[in-house]
């Protein structure tokens, strides 16, 4: 086998492993996206309490993103990734016992450390380093696509395990599904230790003090704040689209088992949306156009949900809308870190900038789920419609910030011409 073939296999084999990890490690802290009604019933929680579990994770994750940016630019990706998966898997086993609510909150806080400080920024940097500037859209799109397909396979497996054991008890079925996910997460951690290159010698070229100073210096760059705004608004839409599944179960007659299956199907759509978004971005030579177009159609999808009456006869329309919305949000999500290259962020600063962008851009997790959960508890179907209005506004704001970044980039090109 010649060197080019070996390089190709190594490059895309690493991308496959990074994609598997990027999706599957977050299945546990975001388990509500697939098994929301089952966990809620098993633990006897309100929508607001379910939101607080997510907020507890998000509070720690927000701090962890910032620290994670420093860690990613300093330490070995191999060791960081391995640690993250094994600890997260063990925490998943603990949660599968459905402990008390306060213990569950502690578990989610700890996952905010294990999935972020030692993982996320390291994953983004590792992906950027796999290719040239011209390949960034394709690489992140393929990662998003592969992530979706692998997530779908896992969730289909989790749903099958749930259905098998739910015949005896729904609680037993849900617990078994979470245990399966935890086992897979630990296995991926072991594979990372075996196959990911140890970059410790390269990454220790700067002292922690220098890297920390670089992190704060990045905060003074105006376009970093625009990147934060794009991720903040797009991520808000991404987080809210998960409630369409619960909406269909509660008001349109979708069964809980089919709701979980739909949760698996969403990851297949993620695969399609991510790949389309990546290749379209490279074809158009603009990741920003993909984000703008995707958010425009997302605003339409959520606007339709606002005006659609809550009737069982309209279940098909809700599911179709959900599928189209997923296609657009995953196309957008595949590009909001790839756009860092458009913004002129050098790879050497990638870890710290992605840490800042993630820390602040994912801040909706701090309050959004608790807020919309309280709306749903207090206002029922109207609370869901209030949530859809929120999503429409976020999608439109994302378009605005994308146009602002586009103008900054064009201005830079003129000045550097």
Buried (B, 14 or more C-beta within 10 A) or exposed (E): EEEEEEEEEEBBEBBBBBBBBBBBBBBBBBBBBBBBBBBBBBBEBEBBBBBBBBBBBBBBBBBBBBBBBBBBBBBBBBBBBBBBBBBBBBBBBBBBEBBEBEEBBBBBBBBBBBBBBBBBBBBBBBBBEBBEEEBBBBBBBBBBBBBBBBBBBBBBBBBBBBBEBBEEEBBBBBBBBBBBBBEBBBBBBEBBBEEBEEBBEEBEEBEEEEBBEBBEEBBEBEBBBBBBBBBBBBBBBBBBBBBBBBBBBBBBEBEBBBBBBBBBBBBBBBBBBBBBBBBBBBEEEBBBBBBBBBBBBBBBBBBBBBEBEBEEEBBEBBBEBBBBBBBBBBBBBBBBBBBBBBBEBEEEBBBBBBBBBBBBBBBBBBEBBBBBBBBBBEEEEEBBBBBBEBBBBBBBBBBEBBEBBBEBBEEEEEEEE
